[in-house]
Amino acid sequence: MADTFDLIVIGSGPGGYVAAIRASQLGLKVAIVERENLGGICLNWGCIPTKALLKSGEKFESLSHLKEYGLSASGASFDFDAIIQRSRGVAATMNKGVAFLMKKNKIEVVEGSAKLEKGAAAPKVVVALKAGGSRTLDAKSVMLAVGARARALPQIGLEADGDKIWAYR
């Protein structure tokens, strides 16, 4: 027997988790299916950690203006590993925030990869669970909020090399 929901959201990026929360607030029984991390690429690998990295760069760059304020600091340096660690910490904190919002709004989080079942009279979502096995979910409605992926272009020499071009992971 499958679990039944008013709405199943596939993908928990900014579009997916916000829609799930609003649907729950409107009284719908909601599940969200995520194959990786709550919050999606933006929160975990893209926008948010990138902004944390930029903030570290801004702080370091501001040291070059100390003389304008009658200040000096010699021997300034940076620890790239610590900068990355801070960026990952910011993302982890926000990920926990999304998990809290899911719990607060009584949204069931299903960890795994979702597929829509072909030929079903009503929407059915079959989830290959991260923990192993599978689970079938029935829904009145399904929202696809799966985002997009960047693509390397090796034919014109654009591949993530970790030096000039970075991937989001």
Sequence and secondary structure as in RCSB ss.txt:
>XXXX:A:sequence
MADTFDLIVIGSGPGGYVAAIRASQLGLKVAIVERENLGGICLNWGCIPTKALLKSGEKFESLSHLKEYGLSASG
ASFDFDAIIQRSRGVAATMNKGVAFLMKKNKIEVVEGSAKLEKGAAAPKVVVALKAGGSRTLDAKSVMLAVGARA
RALPQIGLEADGDKIWAYR
>XXXX:A:secstr
  EEEEEEEE  SHHHHHHHHHHHHTT  EEEEESS TTHHHHHTSHHHHHHHHHHHHHHHHGGGGGGGT    S
    HHHHHHHHHHHHHHHHHHHHHHHHHTT EEEEEEEEE TT SS EEEEEETTSSEEEEEEEEEEE      
  BGGGTB   SSSS    
